[in-house]
């Protein structure tokens, strides 16, 4: 069963999650939520999702950073596959978490959540995970909003 607890994004700014989350949210605020070169150094730790508002309610995964938490869970082989050949992320879980991405896009504000969920692995089986997820909405040049997220595992 998936559980999501929403926290104030200010906790990420205060360093409660980790140093990268703090840098990301500070940079997001300094750049007024505009995607620019200041995020380049963080891209390998981020995942890029389609805006559910523009995508039939789903936050489809568009890009997986090589050093992201998702990459560590699913494995290097999965990340290296082309998106069309990659085993899809658990669609039931995607539907649940898409609501959070939609909230972030609608409010145009960061969102910090603690997720606990079993993740169906591409090679079979499940892995229980607990992680903080920082969702950052970015405004593109044409005014569209796209979403990136950063995840940091919670040690048990």
Backbone bond lengths (Angstrom), bond angles and torsions (degrees), N, CA, C in turn:
res aa  C-N    CA-C-N  psi(-1)  N-CA   C-N-CA  omega(-1)  CA-C   N-CA-C  phi
1 X - - - 1.449 - - 1.526 109.24 -
2 X 1.302 116.28 138.51 1.449 122.26 -179.29 1.521 109.83 -93.51
3 X 1.334 115.40 132.49 1.462 119.15 172.62 1.519 108.30 -125.71
4 X 1.318 114.55 140.73 1.461 121.62 -180.00 1.517 108.03 -128.48
5 X 1.317 116.35 127.42 1.462 121.49 175.16 1.519 106.93 -117.48
6 X 1.325 116.02 124.32 1.451 121.35 -179.24 1.521 110.21 -89.42
7 X 1.343 115.90 135.73 1.465 122.69 177.62 1.523 109.00 -124.12
8 X 1.305 115.20 162.25 1.461 119.93 174.89 1.528 108.99 -67.25
9 X 1.337 117.64 133.62 1.466 120.34 176.78 1.536 112.46 -60.69
10 X 1.320 117.27 -17.04 1.468 120.86 177.95 1.528 110.80 -60.31
11 X 1.334 117.07 -26.73 1.468 119.81 177.43 1.523 110.91 -63.60
12 X 1.327 116.69 -35.40 1.467 119.82 176.87 1.525 109.70 -67.08
13 X 1.331 116.79 -38.99 1.464 120.38 178.10 1.527 111.43 -65.34
14 X 1.316 116.78 -29.26 1.460 121.63 -178.66 1.531 112.40 -84.90
15 X 1.336 116.53 -0.21 1.459 119.63 176.38 1.513 115.17 86.58
16 X 1.318 118.25 12.39 1.465 121.53 -178.63 1.529 111.46 -66.03
17 X 1.334 117.62 -34.23 1.468 121.17 -177.56 1.526 109.10 -81.74
18 X 1.317 117.60 -73.28 1.461 123.65 173.60 1.523 108.20 -170.22
19 X 1.325 116.49 175.10 1.469 121.25 -174.79 1.526 112.29 -63.06
20 X 1.334 117.95 -37.41 1.467 120.04 -178.49 1.530 110.20 -66.64
21 X 1.313 117.93 -41.98 1.468 120.71 177.97 1.524 109.87 -60.16
22 X 1.324 116.39 -41.31 1.469 120.82 177.98 1.521 110.33 -61.30
23 X 1.337 117.36 -46.60 1.467 121.22 178.97 1.529 111.29 -61.29
24 X 1.319 115.89 -43.35 1.465 120.17 -177.49 1.521 111.98 -61.96
25 X 1.319 116.58 -48.44 1.468 117.99 -176.51 1.523 110.93 -71.32
26 X 1.333 117.45 -34.56 1.466 119.53 176.17 1.523 110.58 -64.56
27 X 1.325 117.09 -43.09 1.464 121.19 179.35 1.525 110.23 -66.36
28 X 1.330 117.43 -39.86 1.463 121.42 177.81 1.530 109.63 -58.77
29 X 1.321 116.72 -47.02 1.473 120.56 -179.64 1.532 111.29 -65.78
30 X 1.322 117.62 -44.38 1.471 121.64 -179.33 1.528 111.30 -60.61
31 X 1.322 117.28 -31.32 1.456 122.22 -178.48 1.524 112.77 -98.80
32 X 1.326 116.27 12.35 1.469 122.34 178.57 1.522 112.47 52.55
33 X 1.334 116.76 35.41 1.457 120.94 177.06 1.507 115.12 72.28
34 X 1.331 117.15 17.44 1.462 120.03 177.30 1.523 109.17 -95.88
35 X 1.312 115.91 132.71 1.457 121.28 179.32 1.522 108.71 -75.67
36 X 1.335 116.20 122.54 1.460 119.88 -179.66 1.524 109.87 -150.39
37 X 1.326 116.39 -172.97 1.466 122.63 -175.73 1.530 113.51 -60.11
38 X 1.317 119.10 -18.89 1.461 121.38 -179.09 1.533 113.13 -65.39
39 X 1.321 116.64 -14.55 1.459 120.08 -179.11 1.527 112.71 -98.38
40 X 1.320 117.35 -4.51 1.460 121.89 -175.74 1.520 112.28 -54.29
41 X 1.312 117.87 -45.16 1.463 120.79 -177.27 1.529 113.11 -65.89
42 X 1.311 117.49 -16.60 1.467 121.24 -177.57 1.528 113.86 -99.48
43 X 1.326 117.83 -10.82 1.464 120.92 -170.46 1.528 113.93 -56.89
44 X 1.315 118.40 -35.17 1.469 119.16 -178.32 1.526 112.12 -69.45
45 X 1.340 117.31 -12.32 1.462 121.95 179.28 1.527 112.28 -102.28
46 X 1.325 116.21 -0.21 1.465 120.68 -174.74 1.526 111.88 -110.82
47 X 1.313 114.21 159.34 1.459 122.34 170.82 1.521 106.69 -118.93
48 X 1.317 116.15 142.98 1.457 122.28 -178.45 1.524 108.11 -109.44
49 X 1.316 116.34 130.31 1.458 122.10 -177.56 1.516 110.98 -123.13
50 X 1.321 115.55 146.13 1.462 121.15 173.51 1.523 108.44 -67.81
51 X 1.306 115.50 146.43 1.452 120.81 176.77 1.532 108.30 -71.65
52 X 1.344 118.43 119.51 1.472 120.13 -178.32 1.533 113.17 -59.38
53 X 1.318 116.85 -26.41 1.465 120.51 179.40 1.526 109.91 -63.76
54 X 1.319 117.14 -34.31 1.469 122.61 -179.03 1.523 112.64 -97.23
55 X 1.336 117.85 1.47 1.466 120.58 -169.24 1.532 112.01 -135.24
56 X 1.297 117.11 48.25 1.473 122.66 176.05 1.522 113.14 53.86
57 X 1.338 116.98 34.01 1.457 120.95 175.59 1.511 115.92 84.44
58 X 1.339 118.31 0.67 1.466 120.41 -178.87 1.522 112.03 -112.93
59 X 1.320 114.84 139.27 1.466 121.88 175.16 1.528 107.46 -93.62
60 X 1.333 115.93 72.35 1.466 119.71 -179.79 1.521 110.69 -61.03
61 X 1.312 114.65 143.24 1.454 121.89 179.46 1.526 109.68 -76.61
62 X 1.335 117.05 120.67 1.461 122.45 -178.20 1.524 112.72 -101.63
63 X 1.329 116.74 -32.28 1.461 122.02 -175.87 1.521 108.74 -151.12
64 X 1.339 116.07 137.72 1.462 122.16 176.41 1.520 108.47 -118.45
65 X 1.317 116.46 120.37 1.457 120.12 177.53 1.519 110.92 -69.33
66 X 1.327 115.95 138.36 1.465 121.15 -177.99 1.528 113.13 -57.27
67 X 1.320 117.33 -30.73 1.466 121.64 -178.03 1.517 112.62 -106.30
68 X 1.321 116.87 16.52 1.462 120.32 -179.19 1.530 110.63 -77.15
69 X 1.313 114.60 161.14 1.460 119.94 177.26 1.530 110.14 -62.54
70 X 1.315 116.96 -39.02 1.467 120.76 178.53 1.521 110.74 -59.46
71 X 1.319 116.98 -40.97 1.470 120.71 177.51 1.522 110.76 -63.04
72 X 1.323 117.60 -37.80 1.468 119.93 179.85 1.529 111.42 -69.11
73 X 1.317 117.47 -30.04 1.472 121.34 179.48 1.526 110.51 -77.94
74 X 1.334 117.48 -47.87 1.458 121.84 -175.39 1.531 113.60 -82.65
75 X 1.322 116.84 -24.61 1.455 120.25 177.16 1.514 113.99 101.67
76 X 1.334 114.77 155.43 1.465 122.39 -176.08 1.529 112.05 -62.47
77 X 1.336 117.03 -40.27 1.470 120.07 -179.83 1.517 111.18 -58.58
78 X 1.325 115.89 -43.46 1.462 121.63 -179.39 1.527 110.21 -62.18
79 X 1.333 116.56 -44.15 1.462 121.32 -178.70 1.521 110.70 -64.32
80 X 1.329 117.76 -38.52 1.461 121.82 -176.17 1.527 113.00 -74.27
81 X 1.324 117.94 -19.02 1.473 120.85 177.20 1.518 109.86 -64.35
82 X 1.321 116.46 149.38 1.462 119.01 173.82 1.529 107.73 -67.31
83 X 1.322 117.96 148.11 1.470 120.38 -177.52 1.524 113.94 -53.32
84 X 1.346 117.28 -35.54 1.471 117.85 -179.29 1.525 112.77 -72.03
85 X 1.337 118.18 -25.46 1.466 121.72 -179.76 1.528 113.43 -97.78
86 X 1.304 116.23 -9.48 1.465 121.49 -177.49 1.530 110.29 -71.78
87 X 1.332 116.27 138.45 1.460 120.28 173.25 1.519 107.54 -59.78
88 X 1.321 116.67 129.30 1.465 121.42 -174.99 1.525 111.54 -67.76
89 X 1.330 114.36 147.64 1.459 121.68 173.20 1.527 106.93 -63.12
90 X 1.314 117.03 146.37 1.465 123.47 178.85 1.529 109.87 -46.15
91 X 1.330 116.81 113.10 1.467 121.86 -174.41 1.531 112.75 -66.07
92 X 1.322 118.19 -32.43 1.470 120.09 177.42 1.524 109.70 -66.33
93 X 1.330 116.36 -42.60 1.463 120.46 177.84 1.527 109.88 -66.10
94 X 1.324 117.45 -41.49 1.463 121.48 179.21 1.530 110.91 -59.26
95 X 1.313 117.07 -40.89 1.468 120.60 178.70 1.528 110.94 -63.05
96 X 1.332 116.69 -39.91 1.467 120.67 179.78 1.526 110.87 -66.34
97 X 1.326 116.76 -49.79 1.467 119.52 -175.71 1.530 112.23 -74.17
98 X 1.318 118.09 -20.10 1.468 120.74 179.17 1.522 111.45 -60.28
99 X 1.318 117.43 -30.95 1.463 120.87 178.24 1.524 110.87 -59.32
100 X 1.335 116.90 -40.09 1.462 121.05 -179.67 1.524 111.14 -68.12
101 X 1.323 116.88 -39.33 1.461 120.60 177.32 1.528 110.10 -65.29
102 X 1.313 116.71 -39.17 1.458 120.34 178.84 1.531 110.82 -64.67
103 X 1.332 117.00 -41.24 1.479 120.48 177.16 1.526 110.76 -59.65
104 X 1.327 116.92 -42.70 1.455 121.30 179.91 1.530 110.56 -65.37
105 X 1.325 117.23 -41.63 1.462 120.94 179.92 1.529 110.95 -66.74
106 X 1.327 117.09 -43.26 1.466 120.82 -178.82 1.523 112.04 -64.82
107 X 1.320 116.59 -41.28 1.465 120.60 -177.37 1.527 112.08 -86.62
108 X 1.335 116.05 -11.81 1.456 122.94 -174.97 1.534 110.01 49.35
109 X 1.343 113.34 48.50 1.461 118.94 178.05 1.527 109.20 -141.44
110 X 1.341 115.74 152.12 1.466 119.47 178.01 1.527 110.55 -62.14
111 X 1.311 114.10 157.74 1.464 120.47 178.62 1.526 107.10 -137.15
112 X 1.315 116.19 134.12 1.454 122.02 176.90 1.518 108.34 -119.52
113 X 1.320 115.66 123.70 1.460 121.66 -178.72 1.514 109.96 -129.77
114 X 1.309 115.20 155.49 1.457 122.43 168.79 1.516 105.60 -110.45
115 X 1.324 116.47 118.11 1.457 121.44 -179.68 1.515 110.41 -109.15
116 X 1.295 115.45 137.37 1.458 123.15 171.22 1.514 105.81 -128.71
117 X 1.328 115.58 120.60 1.463 118.62 -175.49 1.521 110.54 -161.06
118 X 1.312 117.01 151.93 1.466 118.30 167.03 1.524 107.76 -81.93
119 X 1.329 116.57 137.86 1.463 121.15 177.80 1.522 108.21 -112.88
120 X 1.340 115.15 127.42 1.469 121.00 176.03 1.526 107.67 -72.94
121 X 1.310 116.78 122.66 1.462 122.09 -177.17 1.529 111.19 -86.41
122 X 1.333 117.84 148.42 1.466 120.43 -178.66 1.528 113.10 -61.42
123 X 1.323 117.40 -31.40 1.464 121.27 -179.09 1.531 112.11 -86.85
124 X 1.329 116.19 3.66 1.458 121.30 179.45 1.522 111.28 105.12
125 X 1.296 115.81 156.49 1.451 121.42 -179.29 1.514 111.77 82.66
126 X 1.322 114.48 -179.84 1.453 121.68 -179.61 1.517 109.95 -129.61
127 X 1.319 114.55 156.00 1.448 121.25 176.40 1.525 107.47 -132.03
128 X 1.335 117.97 123.56 1.469 118.64 175.91 1.530 109.37 -75.47
129 X 1.329 116.85 132.26 1.459 121.05 179.79 1.524 110.29 -129.99
130 X 1.316 114.88 149.82 1.462 123.38 174.63 1.518 106.15 -133.89
131 X 1.322 116.39 121.80 1.456 118.15 -177.90 1.522 111.24 -153.82
132 X 1.343 113.72 150.99 1.449 119.88 169.66 1.520 107.00 -82.57
133 X 1.323 115.57 139.40 1.461 120.56 178.37 1.527 107.89 -126.26
134 X 1.304 115.28 122.61 1.455 121.80 176.08 1.523 107.57 -104.92
135 X 1.322 116.51 116.57 1.465 121.93 178.54 1.521 107.76 -100.69
136 X 1.328 115.40 128.59 1.460 121.29 179.28 1.529 109.75 -121.49
137 X 1.330 117.22 118.22 1.468 120.26 175.70 1.526 109.45 -85.49
138 X 1.312 116.25 137.55 1.462 121.37 179.52 1.510 110.03 -123.18
139 X 1.320 115.37 136.67 1.454 120.57 175.52 1.521 107.90 -89.82
140 X 1.327 115.17 130.16 1.458 121.67 177.71 1.532 109.80 -91.66
141 X 1.305 116.90 169.76 1.468 121.73 -175.74 1.526 113.41 -54.99
142 X 1.313 116.84 -35.77 1.475 120.20 -178.65 1.521 112.93 -86.97
143 X 1.336 116.24 5.05 1.455 119.95 176.94 1.523 114.81 95.39
144 X 1.336 117.38 -11.16 1.465 120.16 177.74 1.525 109.41 -66.75
145 X 1.313 115.02 156.78 1.467 120.19 176.99 1.517 108.58 -112.29
146 X 1.322 114.90 132.04 1.458 121.63 175.26 1.525 107.24 -122.11
147 X 1.317 116.95 162.08 1.457 120.61 -171.29 1.522 112.27 -127.69
148 X 1.321 115.29 135.07 1.449 122.59 173.19 1.513 107.21 -120.62
149 X 1.322 115.55 150.43 1.458 117.97 175.75 1.524 109.98 -135.48
150 X 1.298 113.04 152.26 1.454 122.56 177.21 1.522 106.51 -124.98
151 X 1.314 116.94 135.40 1.459 120.66 179.33 1.523 109.88 -123.72
152 X 1.310 114.36 142.96 1.461 121.78 179.15 1.524 108.11 -132.84
153 X 1.345 117.64 121.12 1.466 119.57 -177.01 1.527 112.15 -64.78
154 X 1.316 114.17 146.99 1.456 121.64 175.69 1.519 106.51 -99.33
155 X 1.309 115.63 122.97 1.478 120.06 179.57 1.523 109.15 -74.71
156 X 1.322 115.38 137.33 1.472 119.78 -179.61 1.498 110.99 -108.26
